[in-house]
Amino acid sequence: MVLLSSPRNRLLLRFRLFSTTLSPPSISLSSAKSKLRSEFDPDKALAIFSSISKPSSSSSTPTPISFSYALDLTVKRLFKSRRFADIETLIESQKTHNPIISQEPFLSSLILSYGRATMLDHAIRTFADMDLLGTPRSTSSFNALLAACIHPQKLDRVAELFAEFPPKYGISPDKMSYGILIKSQCELGSPETSIETLKEMEEMNVEITTIAYTTIVDALYRKGKIEAAEEIWDKMHAKGCCLDVGAYNVKLRHTHHGKPEEVQKLIMKMGASGVKPDIISYNYLLKCYFANNQTEEAKKVYKDLWELRCLPNAWTFNIMVHYLCENGEFDTALRVCKASIKRNKIPDFRTVRSLLEGLVKNLKMRDAKALIDMVRKRCPERFSTEWSKIEMELGLKGAEKGAAAEVVAAA
């Protein structure tokens, strides 16, 4: 494969990508998506994208969506390397060379890609140029533009666009539009403004979703305005709003810093309301028990997860290993960590390092060496240098080979 890192090769690549005289590429869209998921080199990602057979204007709906997904993956790779000029060239080429540009969902994806690349002005210009591109404009593309403001953390622009564009382009904001506005207001630390937005939605007869309510509840809790948060929660009840597991988890997020009995009570209330707690719900209970030095109760929650058929996620394992290491229970932490590795739900780097340090401190070098070998096999290659550094620091470089196989067999 030709390397594409030099300026000359990049220029050749861009010529290949945007030229209309070249023969049609041969790679299938599904194959390209599969390769792009595991390809992090920006030049190679560009090469893969340039090889996709472009969809026709008569393509069925899934094809434009899939093509947008491939484009977005490529933009993410370029953005990580701060290749803004290449991102602009890539996205702008779609406006002139891609026949599905006339479909609003595809153009909306270009707006979102610009947003993810923090190129908000380009996203706004793309929205404004929709008439020139022959693409119909509706609330859907407007919502994409509002969402593009969230990614570059230019949240103040949401309110500006919300005030300016609907009258300018004859757009009626819907529940999603208002949801994005509320999210931006809360992220800016102004949930009080969001409460005024709720009143506006009621006046405009726009449905207020559970997500809109819980976003405000979460922001009020974070500001320490407990009473105001509870008032919004009660209003949700009064309005007959569907309290799903996501809504309850927002409340649990702020309850789990207190007593375990309060968290347990709320989880029981969920069940009584017909809402089944999920792994996030139980993670809050698990963390609350550990934080209150009720280690045995925490272990019981972890054990009961299997009976409840509520499988642990990466956060579950991270909580368990972290607190078990804090309590000096390194053997138990090792067993939990091995279970996480088998399920590809490995705790974060700092937590695994804490476990390794504890094992070495207790002279369990073989276990430590085996663990680091197991983790290295499951982690991306880009982390291999960090694991090698830890091996050197902890004196594990000379530990016996084959220890990993013994630990796996004993798990």
Salt bridges, closest charged atoms under 4 A:
ASP43 OD2 - ARG10 NE 3.72
ASP43 OD1 - ARG83 NH2 2.69
ASP72 OD2 - LYS76 NZ 3.75
ASP72 OD1 - ARG116 NH1 3.00
ASP86 OD1 - ARG14 NH1 2.08
ASP86 OD2 - ARG83 NE 2.61
GLU88 OE2 - HIS122 NE2 3.42
GLU88 OE2 - ARG125 NH2 3.87
GLU92 OE2 - LYS95 NZ 2.95
ASP121 OD1 - ARG157 NH1 3.92
ASP131 OD1 - ARG137 NH1 3.37
GLU160 OE1 - ARG157 NE 3.13
GLU192 OE2 - LYS223 NZ 3.35
GLU192 OE2 - LYS225 NZ 2.51
GLU196 OE2 - LYS199 NZ 3.36
GLU202 OE2 - LYS235 NZ 3.45
GLU202 OE2 - LYS239 NZ 3.44
GLU207 OE1 - LYS175 NZ 3.27
ASP218 OD2 - ARG222 NE 3.38
ASP218 OD1 - ARG253 NH1 3.02
ASP218 OD1 - HIS254 NE2 2.57
GLU230 OE2 - LYS251 NZ 2.75
GLU296 OE2 - LYS299 NZ 3.49
ASP304 OD2 - LYS300 NZ 2.93
GLU326 OE2 - HIS322 NE2 3.34
GLU329 OE1 - LYS299 NZ 2.59
ASP331 OD1 - LYS364 NZ 2.46
GLU357 OE2 - ARG353 NE 2.95
ASP373 OD1 - LYS369 NZ 3.31
ASP373 OD1 - ARG376 NH1 3.35
GLU386 OE2 - LYS389 NZ 3.86
GLU391 OE2 - LYS369 NZ 2.56
GLU391 OE1 - ARG376 NH2 2.71
GLU391 OE1 - LYS397 NZ 3.41
GLU393 OE1 - ARG353 NH2 2.51
GLU400 OE1 - ARG366 NH1 2.84
GLU406 OE1 - ARG366 NH2 2.46
